[in-house]
Amino acid sequence: MRRSLKWFAVATTIGMLIVLIGGALVTKTGSGMGCGRTWPLCHGQFVPTDITPALMIELAHRVISGAEGLMVMILSIWTWKTIGHIRETKFLSFLSFFFLLLQGLIGAAAVKWGQSGFVLALHFGISLVSFAALFLLTLLIFEIDKKFDADKLVIDKRMGRHIVFISIYSYLVIYTGALVRHTKASLVCRDWPLCINNSPSMPSNIFEWVQMGHRFAAGLIFIWIAYITFLAVKHYRHQKVLYWGWIIALCLVSLQVIAGALIIFTRLNLYIALLHAFFITCLFGVLSYFLLLYSRSRKRY
């Protein structure tokens, strides 16, 4: 039973990652209206007759999201019954299913009635919360047979504050990135890292402000994580989870910045854009793990 639960949890977490990347693919390829204004069917049909690439991408995303929703519900009930005695289990189970359901409803509303780019930008972030909850739930399942690593951790208040505030801030960075996509501002600035275009000046329209706002936010989170990694290397070398965890976080945010620059240089290459979404998803998962570690730290002095 325990082995089956572990494998199912891994499959569900990977499935949620696929849903996230699939959502980014729908946005990047402009396939959101591939099934017209009908939901959950495509053009009101169980089996669409006029097959287009946009329809296939959108329909595949809907099918995978629906299957993932069922898997999340099963995992939530399963973990509730088997490891419900662990403090975080019920909360994470509820969180994973609730936010997956919420992102599905927002997606459906966007298809049926349309939404502004500022509202649609919430879609990716909401899915990300569901992924993070599933990721942490899977870690709990794998750690049930031994003491959780955080039982041995001692995290001071300075590191704890960094963990809490950068996790919150990362969500803002993610929202600004989604806003760039949904307002179609990805290539409004043809240069990087500044938005020079024809002349060096302040952003002149809302799209340039959105793009440069995201670049500034991304640059700040890179500097912030680099600084926290310096603290971890200096003061937490003996606590391997934090030591290596922050090094991994620095690698992920570096890859995120590089992918963001390459999106501009390659003029929105689809594969690089999907990697951009993949790196930030992994980074948010790591930061969420740090939050769990801090909540379970033995001392906060």
Secondary structure, 3 states (H helix, E strand, C coil): CHHHHHHHHHHHHHHHHHHHHHHHHHHHCCCCCCCCCCCCCECCECCCCCCCHHHHHHHHHHHHHHHHHHHHHHHHHHHHHHCCCCCCHHHHHHHHHHHHHHHHHHHHHHHHHCCCHHHHHHHHHHHHHHHHHHHHHHHHHHHCCCCCHHHHCCCCHHHHHHHHHHHHHHHHHHHHHHHHHHCCCCCCCCCCCCCCCCCCCCCCCHHHHHHHHHHHHHHHHHHHHHHHHHHHHHHCCCCHHHHHHHHHHHHHHHHHHHHHHHHHHCCCCHHHHHHHHHHHHHHHHHHHHHHHHHHHCCCCC
